[in-house]
Every structure is written in C-alpha cells, then in structure tokens.
Amino acid sequence: KEISVKFHDSAFARYLSLLMYRSQGDKDNARIDYKYIKKAFETQPTLYNFDMPKSLEQEFNIPPSMARVNFIVFSGSSPIKKEEIVRAYWGPETWYKLALPTMQKRPSVINSIIVTLRNTTTGELTTQKLELIESIENIVLDTFQQNYSVLYAKALIRSISRAVSTSMLNELSKEAQNQNMYATG
C-alpha cells in the first residue's frame, strides 16, 4: 500500500508563532505565519477538514490602546494504539503470530467551547465561541500512517524470526530425542 505524506506544516504551531511575533511588534513575520496557516488549510484538506478560524483575520486589527486576549484550549482525547493479532501456519507444528499496531479514535463529547468575559467596570458580558485550529487526532492518525510500513516490516521480521527460531528449536529437540532413543536402545 502506497502512503502519501500529508502532514507537513502545523497550523497550530504557526498560530503560536504568529502570536509571539505579534506580541513583539513584528507584524511582517506574524503575517508570514498567517499565510502559512492559510496554506496548511489549503494543502492539507484531509487534516484540516474544518473551516479556518475567522478570528485569525482579527489578529492584525487591534487598536493601539487595546490588547487582545487569545485563548488556547485543548479538548478531547488523542487516538490510542491497539494491537491486531494475525496468526499464520508456518509448516508442521509451527504457527507464527504477527502483532500489528492499529490506531483507534476516541470520540469526544465536546461540541464547542464558549468563553464569557465580564468587564469589571461596566459589568458588560462578552461571549465568544472558540474556533478549532487543529485536530491533533487527524495529525496523530496521519503521522501513524506515514510510519506504518516501517512498523509493519518490523512486526513481520520479529514474527518470522520467532517462527524460524521456534521451528529450528523444535527440530533440534526432535533430533536430540531421537539420538537419546538410539543411544539408550
């Protein structure tokens, strides 16, 4: 199975970089990171299978006397690695077991995150729904797929080595038993 490499640029990492550059007043590099975020969404649609956050456009429209509060929230659970066992016959009296890694998604019950802020002077409430910038689950699954052929080859080599060793030891054991019978009989 041919694997195409999808994940090559993280929108989340670029977002953090954008925030750092912006906080230092380096708007040129912050805009470069913004372009890379857009490119990540455009060139990796299976990993970024949701809309790019609209709030990113507001990162550069902050009045000089104001500040912007950015929330970074992680939710859900990453996929877990499971083991799939395949057993195969390897000649007389020998079976071998191939243990292959698989990844299993863990669904999240979180549909959205809403932040409410209160102005302590006026009492005014501001509510904002946070937007998804990266699915760690998608990245983990893609990265796992990129390395799957190596994992499969290692598992296969281990399994065949064990089967060959077991088969050879069984043969040696039979020979030793036969020699014992002839020596005592």
C-alpha positions in Angstrom: 0.0 0.0 0.0 1.5 3.3 -1.0 1.3 6.0 1.6 1.1 9.7 0.6 2.6 12.1 3.1 0.0 14.7 4.1 1.1 16.4 7.3 4.0 18.8 6.7 3.0 22.1 8.4 1.1 22.6 11.6 -1.5 25.4 11.6 -1.4 25.4 15.4 2.4 25.8 15.6 2.2 28.6 13.1 -0.6 30.2 15.1 1.6 30.2 18.3 4.5 31.7 16.2 2.1 34.4 14.9 1.1 35.3 18.4 4.7 35.6 19.6 5.7 37.7 16.6 2.7 39.9 17.0 3.4 40.4 20.7 6.9 41.6 19.9 5.6 44.0 17.3 7.0 42.0 14.3 4.0 42.2 12.1 5.9 41.1 9.0 6.8 37.7 10.4 3.3 37.4 12.0 1.7 37.9 8.5 4.1 35.3 7.1 2.8 32.8 9.7 -0.8 33.8 8.8 0.0 32.9 5.2 1.4 29.6 6.3 -1.7 28.9 8.3 -3.9 29.5 5.3 -1.6 27.3 3.2 -1.8 24.5 5.7 -5.6 24.5 5.4 -5.4 24.7 1.6 -2.8 22.0 1.1 -3.8 19.5 3.8 -7.6 19.3 3.5 -7.8 15.8 5.0 -6.1 17.0 8.1 -7.8 20.4 8.3 -11.3 19.2 7.4 -13.0 22.2 9.0 -13.1 25.9 8.3 -10.1 28.1 9.0 -10.8 30.2 12.1 -12.4 33.5 11.1 -10.9 35.2 14.2 -7.4 34.9 12.6 -8.3 37.9 10.4 -8.8 40.0 13.5 -5.2 39.3 14.8 -3.9 42.3 13.0 -6.8 44.7 13.7 -6.0 45.7 17.3 -6.3 49.4 18.1 -3.0 50.7 19.6 -4.6 51.4 23.0 -6.2 48.0 23.3 -5.0 44.4 23.9 -6.2 41.1 22.5 -6.9 38.1 24.7 -6.2 34.8 23.0 -7.4 31.5 24.5 -5.7 28.2 23.7 -7.8 25.3 24.7 -7.2 21.6 24.2 -10.2 19.2 24.3 -10.9 15.6 23.5 -8.7 12.6 23.6 -6.0 11.5 21.2 -6.3 8.2 19.5 -4.9 5.1 21.2 -2.7 2.4 19.8 -4.2 -1.1 19.8 -2.8 -4.4 18.7 -4.3 -6.6 16.0 -3.1 -10.2 16.0 -2.8 -12.2 12.8 -1.9 -15.9 13.1 -0.4 -17.9 10.3 0.6 -21.5 9.8 4.4 -22.0 9.3 4.9 -25.6 8.4 4.5 -28.7 10.6 3.7 -27.9 14.2 4.6 -24.2 13.8 2.4 -21.2 13.8 3.5 -17.7 13.9 1.8 -14.6 15.4 2.0 -11.2 13.8 1.1 -8.4 16.1 0.2 -5.3 14.1 -0.3 -1.9 15.6 -3.5 0.0 14.8 -4.9 3.3 15.9 -8.4 3.7 17.3 -10.2 7.1 17.5 -11.8 8.1 20.8 -14.8 10.2 20.2 -15.3 13.4 22.2 -18.5 14.6 23.8 -17.3 18.2 23.4 -19.0 20.0 20.5 -17.9 23.6 21.3 -16.2 25.8 23.9 -17.7 29.1 24.7 -15.8 31.8 26.7 -17.7 34.5 28.6 -15.8 37.6 29.9 -17.1 40.2 32.2 -16.0 43.8 32.2 -15.4 44.6 36.0 -16.1 48.3 35.5 -19.3 48.1 33.4 -20.5 44.6 34.2 -20.9 44.0 30.4 -20.6 40.4 29.3 -18.9 39.3 26.1 -19.3 35.8 24.8 -17.2 34.2 22.2 -17.3 30.7 20.7 -13.8 29.4 20.3 -12.8 28.0 16.9 -10.8 24.9 16.0 -7.4 25.5 14.5 -6.0 21.9 14.5 -7.2 18.4 15.1 -4.5 16.5 17.0 -6.4 13.3 16.2 -6.1 13.9 12.5 -2.4 14.7 12.8 -1.7 11.6 15.0 -3.5 9.3 12.6 -1.7 10.7 9.6 1.7 10.5 11.3 1.0 6.9 12.2 0.0 6.1 8.6 3.3 7.7 7.4 5.3 5.3 9.6 3.0 2.3 9.2 5.1 0.5 6.5 8.1 0.6 8.9 6.1 -0.6 11.8 4.6 -3.4 9.7 8.0 -4.5 8.4 9.5 -4.6 12.0 6.5 -6.6 13.2 6.8 -9.0 10.3 10.5 -9.5 10.8 10.1 -10.1 14.5 7.3 -12.6 13.9 9.2 -14.5 11.2 12.3 -14.6 13.4 10.4 -16.1 16.3 8.7 -18.6 14.0 12.0 -19.7 12.4 13.7 -19.9 15.8 10.8 -21.9 17.3 10.8 -24.2 14.2 14.6 -24.7 14.5 14.4 -25.4 18.2 11.6 -27.9 17.7 13.7 -29.7 15.1 16.8 -29.7 17.3 14.7 -31.0 20.2 13.4 -33.9 18.0 16.9 -34.8 16.8 18.1 -34.8 20.4 15.2 -37.0 21.5 15.9 -39.4 18.5 19.6 -39.6 19.4 18.7 -40.3 23.0 16.4 -43.1 22.0 19.1 -44.7 19.7 21.8 -44.2 22.4 19.8 -46.0 25.1 18.1 -48.6 22.9 
